[in-house]
Amino acid sequence: MVIIADAELVDMTLGTGAVKITPAHDFNDFKCGQRHNLPQINIFNDNGTINKNGGKYAGKFRFDARIEMEQEMKDLGLFVSKTPKEMVLGRCLKTGDIIEPYIKP
């Protein structure tokens, strides 16, 4: 884990001002990663499943893995809360699936 300060990315009016950075998955995080020379570690396969970088979640679809991770955090007493946040996400016109950024080399 690396802790960095990046005033361009953080909105101090929301939450704690701390954010996770996923340089290989999000456009803003990609730019932040470039500014701070962070590695671009991808955890997705082209079909939306988790790749080998996802450890025990490898092979699972991303939404299933998220549900499983949340339950594991609850079971360990690490889960504090979940707050819905309105986001602008692209969706496939045919299936309605969320289209997430996927930066490839």
Stockholm file with secondary structure:
# STOCKHOLM 1.0

chainA/1-105         MVIIADAELVDMTLGTGAVKITPAHDFNDFKCGQRHNLPQINIFNDNGTINKNGGKYAGKFRFDARIEMEQEMKDLGLFVSKTPKEMVLGRCLKTGDIIEPYIKP
#=GR chainA/1-105 SS CCCCCCTTTCCTTSTTSCCCCCTTTCHHHHHHHHHTTCCCCCCBCTTSBBCGGGGGGTTSBHHHHHHHHHHHHHHTTCCCCCCCCCCCCEECTTTCCEECCCCCC
#=GC SS_cons         CCCCCCTTTCCTTSTTSCCCCCTTTCHHHHHHHHHTTCCCCCCBCTTSBBCGGGGGGTTSBHHHHHHHHHHHHHHTTCCCCCCCCCCCCEECTTTCCEECCCCCC
//
